[in-house]
Amino acid sequence: MTTTGSPHPATADGRSPLVLLAEDDADVRETTQLLLLRRGWRVTPTVDGVDALAAVDLEMPDIAVVDVAMPRLNGLDLTARLTALGVPVVLLTARSLAVDEVQGLAAGADDYVTKPFDADVLSARLQAVLRRRRGPAQQVVTVGDVRIDVAGRRVVRGGVAVPLSAVEFRVLEALLRNRGAVLSREQVVAMAWDSTWQDPRIVDTNIQRLRRKLGADVIETVRGFGYRIEVAPS
């Protein structure tokens, strides 16, 4: 793994993106974590798929780097679970057979990097995946007669501007950036408040406020799991 330096990544709101790193080899895990930290990423290191899913419950990552061969829950199964939550995945493996790459992409992975890898290449691949995920067509979305400009932080309903508080918009944005996936209250807290100490019931309060302003059918409640928004890019 080499290093030559590359531009630091950032999310649309200027934060350093959080990488979920699932790698059972301690040396590779520690080295990869260090190299990503040096390039401006935040990193949550985990030792296998089960550990990775537990970490997701505490804080939703922006992207995941997943080793294919892991105990307890292998990388392909973990990839399927993460992509179902709306988390983009770059697979990391020592294998180089075409069939492994095909299986990884079929499981939902966005990209594939083989070991040994160049650290700048891995960082660039991660940034490329995030850019594709938040492309121009995904910055403005519609739900019924509600139009949300994520980048411009503006909401219009039926042609009329709807004022939202900063917290309300962050809750809405968390759901939008994971549209189609069900987020638990704890996951929304981790993304909207960038912490886990808030009482999860504060999410319910802000969801109620958003429904009053945007309409009762904009945010779906999935009983026993959390909340979801289904939207169409516009």
C-alpha positions, 0 to 999 in steps of 0.5 A: 500500500503506497501513499503519494497524497490526494485531495481531502474528501468532504460531504455536501455539507463540508463534513469529513465522510465516515468510512465503515472499515470491515477487515478481519486482518489486524495489520491490514485494518490498522494500516488502512485506517491510518492511510484513510485518516491521513487523507481526511476520512473519518474511520470506524474500524470493525473486525468482521461483518457482525461487528460492522452491523453493530457499528452501523446501529451506532452511527450510519457511515457515508461509505463502507470498505468491506473485506470479502473473506471474513468470519461470522458474516462474510463480505458479500453478505455484509455488502447486501445488508449495507446496500439495503440500508443505502450505504455504498460499498467498496469491496477489498479483497486479496482475490483477483479472479473475475468471478469474485468481482462479478459476485461482489458487484452482484451483491450490490458493491459499488466498486472493487479493489484488490490487495495490495492496493495503492492508498491514493487509488482507494481514496479516489475510488471512495470519493468517486463512489460518493460523487456518483451517489450524490450526483446533480440529479439527486440534489433536488428530489420530489415527494408528491407536491413537495420539492426539496433542494438538498444542496440549497437547503430549500423546501417548496410545497405546492409552489410555496416555500416551507420554512424548516428549522435547522434540526428539521432539515437535518432530519429530513436530509438524513432520510433523503440521503438514505431514501428507500431505506428504513432508518431507526431513530438511533440512526437518524440521531447519529446523522442529524445530531452527529452524536448518539447522546440525544434521546431518540424520542426527539426524532419522533417530535421532529418527524411530527413537525415535518409531517405538519409542514410537508404533509402526513404522507411524506415520511412513512413509519415502518412499525418496529423499525423506524422511518423511511422516505420514498422519492423520485429524482427530479 
